Amino acid sequence: MQNTSNSRDLRLIRIYYFLWIGAGGFLSPFITLFYKSRGLNGVEIGLLGTFDAVTGMLAAPFWGRWGDASSHPRRLIMLALLASACFALLQGIQSLFWTISIFIILDGLITAGTGSLSNVQAIMAVNGEKSGFGSIRLWGSLGWAVITVLAGLLIEKLGLYVPFAGYAGMLVAAVFVLFFVRGSPKPKTIIKRPERVPFGQMVTTLAHNRTVLGMALAFTVIWITTMGRSQFETLYMTSLGAHASLIGIANTVSALFEVPFMLLADRLIRLHGSRRILRISLLAQAASFLPVVLFPAIPSFFILRILASIALSFNVPAYYSCLVESAPEGQGGTVVSIFDVTLRSGVALLALPLAGLLFDQLGAYWLYPIGLGGCLLAWLILEAMLRTDPI
């Protein structure tokens, strides 16, 4: 009976990931088109990302702690997603930089921990099952693949409010699915509330862990050097003649490649360990920039997206496995939040305005050689730090 219940919850979590990440497929690839339609320049677009980063950096540790301390962390996720849906509907009708900023800040405060808490829940769902985290995350890729092409077609027909309405609708559906998950949201070994370790003490402990420190340094480099590409790629493709529907197709094609490689990643992590697969994924991520660096044209973006998706398929399961394995007992949500939001948002304070400035002054092309170099440097850091850290 327990196995049946676990399998049912695993199916529901997969559907949840399809809807939750699929919701991002409505909004993320097209948000810069919305900003541009409101007359914002590259620096202003970068500042909007900075506002989101600041609020996320401040709020994420609290969400992680609440998730670790709460006996029902899924309720926190559900409330945050419903609030995010409301903010999206309101943001889509704004036309001024500062009013858009207000809703970005509000959304950043309320959703700072949803990604980390959701990923921890996914890891808990596969606990004791043959499937790994990749078997859940690939459903998010399927959701993204289906939705981005649909969103692109609808935007061309109905306009740029479609991403906000679609995003909100899918988040509400995701909350509905998550409501029916009945399994324990905590590992069996820590169903009892863990001892509350002072935040400063935990950070000090993590700073002496070579795996955690190496990941922090490597991903700081990656996020600084690649945020510009992810933020401005849609505008770059548009400047080369791509329409919204073609951008949606590019996202769909790339996301479809994640599905088989996510399953392969689970198997390789079991065979070779998460740290080795993480290092390999960074080399693959570096290689993904080469098509646009060598031949900046629309077909190259399709090749880049495919290669980047393959790299992501190895990176995501290995990344979260490394973090959870390295976290103090009962503090997985907090550690993931520190990396996913606090560290990443702190880096974004520098990276996003810098990317906007580079985009305005040099153009989008130079964001790609920078990303290539950053991934190679991050790989070197992990090679040096993780190889010397005993398992």
N, C-alpha and C positions, 0 to 999 in steps of 0.2 A: 504493500500500500504506500509505503514511504517513497519507494522508487517511482511509482506512478505519479505521486504528488510532485516529486522533484522534476520529473520529465515534463509535467504540465507547466510548472513554473518556468522551466527553461524555454519552452515554446513561447510562453507569454513574454519573457524578457527579450526573446528574439524579435517578436512582433513590436514590442516597445522600441527597440533599437531601430527597426525599419521606419517607424513613425517619427521618432525623436530626431534621428540624424537626417531622415528624409525631409523633415521640416526645415532644416538648415539648407537643404538643396533648393528650396523655394526662395530663400532670402540671400544667403551668402554670395553666390556667384553674381548676383545682380545688384547688390546694394550700392556699389560704386556708380552704376548707371543712374540710380535714383539720386545719389549725391550730385552727380554731374548735371542732372536735369534741373536741380535746384540752384545751379550756378556756382557750386563750390569748386575751389581749386585744389591742387595736390596737397598743399600745406594744411588747408582746412580739413580735408579728408583724413590726413594724418593725425590732426588734433582730435577728431572724433574718436579715432582708435585709441589715442592717448587717454581721453576721458574715460573710456570703457576700461582701459588697463588700470588706471588709478583706482577706480571704484572696485574693480575685481581684486586688485592687490590688497586693498584694505579689508574687503569683506570675506575673501576666500578662507583665511584661517579660522574665522568664526564659524563658517559653514562646515568646514572639516571637523572642527571640534564638536559642533552640534551633532553632526552625523555620527561621529564615533561615540558620543555620550548618549545619544537617543536610542531607545529601544525600538523605534519605528522610523528609521531614516527615510523610508520611502515616502512617508507623509510630507517630509520637508521637500522632497523632489517634486511631488505633485503640486503643492502650494506654489512653489517657485515657477513651475511651468505654466500654471494658470495665470499667474501675474505677468509672466513674460508675454503670453498671448495677448493680454489686454494692452500692454505697453506697445506691442508691435502694431496693433490696430490704430493706436493713437499716433505713433511715430509716422506712419504712412501718409498722414494728412498734413504733416508739417511742411513748411516751405522756407523757414529761416534757420540759419546755422545754430543760433542759440536755443531755439525751441527743439530742434532735432537733438541737440546736446543734452537737454534735460531728460528726454526719454531714454537716451543711451545710458546716462548715468543711473537712472532708476532701474533700468533693466540689468545693468551691470551689478548693482547691489543685490538684487533679488536672485540672480541666476549664477552668481559667482561660483557656487559649489555644485551646481547640478551635474556638470560633466564629471567631476571627480567622484561624487556620490553614486552616479549612475554606473561608472566603470567599476567601482568597488562592488556594487550590487551584482554586476555581471560576473565578476570573479567569484563571488559567493555562490551564484547560481550554478557554476560549473564545478564547484567543489564536490569531489567524490564522483563526478561524472567522467566519462571517457572523453567528452568534448572539451576543448579548451576555450580561452577567451576569444580566439579568432573565429570560432564557430558562431559566436554571438555578434561580434563586430562586423562580420561579413554581411549580416542582415542590414546593418546601417548603410553599408556600401550599396546594397541592392535598393534600399530606399532612396538614397541619393541619386542612383542611376535612373530610377524610374521618374523621380520628381523633377530633376533638372531639365530634362528634355520637355516635359509637360509644361514646366514653368516658362521656359523660353518661348514656346508656341503661344501660351496664353498672354504673355507680356506683349508680344507683337500685335495681338488682337484686341486686348483689353486695357493695356497700359501698365504703369509701374506701381499701381496699388496691389496688383495681383500677388507679388512676393509676400507682402505683409499679411494679406488675408489668408493665403495658403499656409504660411508659417503658423499663424494663430490656430487655424483649423486643425492642422496636424498635431500641434502640441496638445490640444484638447483631446484628440483621439488617443494620444500617447498616455495621457493621464488616466483615461478610461480603462485602457488595457492594464496599466500598472496597478490599478485598484484591485484587480482580481488575482494578483500574485499573493500567494498565501504562505510561502516558505519563510523560514527565519531569515531576517535581513542581516544577521550576524553569523560569523563562523561558530560552529558548535563549541569550539574551545574557548570562545570569549563571549558567550551569551550573557554571562554576568558582566556587569559594567566594569570596565578595566580601571585600574588605578589611574587617577588623573595626574599625568606627568606635566609639570610646568612647561609652558611653551618654549621658554628660553633654554631650559635644560635639554629638551628634545632636539632643538636646533643644534646645540653644542654637540650632542651625541652623534647626530647625523653628519656634522662637519668632520668628524674623525673617521667616518666610514669612507674608504677610498672609492667604492662603487658609487655611492651617493655623490661624493664630491666630484668625481670624474663626470658623472652624468650632468651635474649642475653646470660645470664649466663647458662641457661640450654643447649642451643644449642652449646655453646662453649665447654661444657663438652662432649656432644655427639660427636661433630666433632673431638675432640682430641682423644677420646677413640674408635671410630669406623672407622676412615679413613684407618687404617691399614687393617682391614678386607676387605673393598671394594677394596683396591688397590692390595692386594696380594691373594685374594681368588682364582682367576683363576690359579695362580701358585700352590697353595695348592692343588686344585683339580687335577691338572696335575700330581703332585708328588704322588697322591694316585691312579693314573691310568686312569684318565678321558681324553678323546680325545676332540678335538675342537668341534666336532659335539655334543657330550654329554654335553659340557658346554653350547652350544647354546640351546639345549633342556631344560636344567635347567633354563635358562633365560626365555625361552618361557613359560614353565609351570608356573613359578612364576608370570610372567606378566599377564597371563590370569586370575589369581585370583584377580587382581586389578580391573577388569572391573565391576563385580557386587558390589564390596565393595566400589568403588568410588561413585556409585549411592546411595548406602546406606549412605555413609558419608554425602552427600549433605542433605539428609533427616534428619539425626541425628543432623547436625549442625543447621538446621532450628528449630528443636525441643528443643535442649539442649544448643545451643550456641557453638561457635568455641573453646572457651577456655577449656570447659570440654572435648570435643572430642580430643583436642590436648593432654591433660593429659593422657587420656585413650590410645592414640596411642603410647605414650612412654612406657607404661607397656607392650603393645603388642610387641613393638620393642625389649624390654629386653627379653621377652619370646622367641623371634625368635633365640636367640643365644644358647639356651639350648640344642637343638639336637646335635650340633657339640661339645659343651662343654662336654656333657655326653657320646657321642658315635661318635668320629671323623672318619667317613667313608662316602663314596660317597652318599648313601641314605640319610644321615643326612643333606647334603647340599641341597637336594631337599626339605626336610621339612623346613629347615631354609629359603630357598628362598620363599616358600609359605607363611610362617608366617610373614616374613619381608615385603612381598608384601601387605598382609592384613594390617599390621601396617602402611605402606606407604600410603595406600588408605585413611586411616583416617587422617594421619599426614599432607599430602600435602594440601588438601583443608582447613583444620583448620589453618594450619600455615599461609597461604597467607591471609585468611580471618582476622585472628588476626592482621597481620601487616597492612593491608589496613585500617581496622577499627581504628587502633591506630595512623595512619599517619595524620599529619596536612593536611588540605584541599589542594588538588592540588599537593601534594608531595609524592603520593603513590609510584611512580616509584623510587624516590630517596631512600625512606625508604627500599623498597624491595631490591634495589641494595646494600644498606649498609649491610643488613643482608646476602643476597645471595652471594655476592662477597667480599665486603670489610672485613666484620667480618669473614666470612668463610675462605677467603684467608689468613687473618692475623693468624687465628688459624692454618691453614695448614703450615705456616712457621715453626711451632714447631712440629706439628703432623706428617707430612709426613716424614721428616728425622728420627724422633724418631721411627716411624713405620718401616721404612727401617732397622734401626739399630736392633730393636727387631726381625724382620724377619731373619736377618743374624745371630744374636747371639742366639736366643731362638727357632726359628722356627715359623711357621705360627699359630700353635695351640693356643699359649698364647694370640694372638690377640682377641680371642673369649671370654675368661673369662673377659678380660679387657673391651671389648665392652658391655658385660652384666652388669658389675658393673657401667659403665658410664651411661647407659640408666636409671638404677635405681636411681642413684644420680640426674640425670636431672629431673626425675619425682618428686623427693622430693623437688627440687628447685621450680618447677612450682606449686606444691601443696602449698608451703609456700607463694609464691609471688602472684599467680593469685587468690587464694581464698580470699585474703585480699584486692584485688583491686576492688573497686566498679565498676559495669558495667555502 
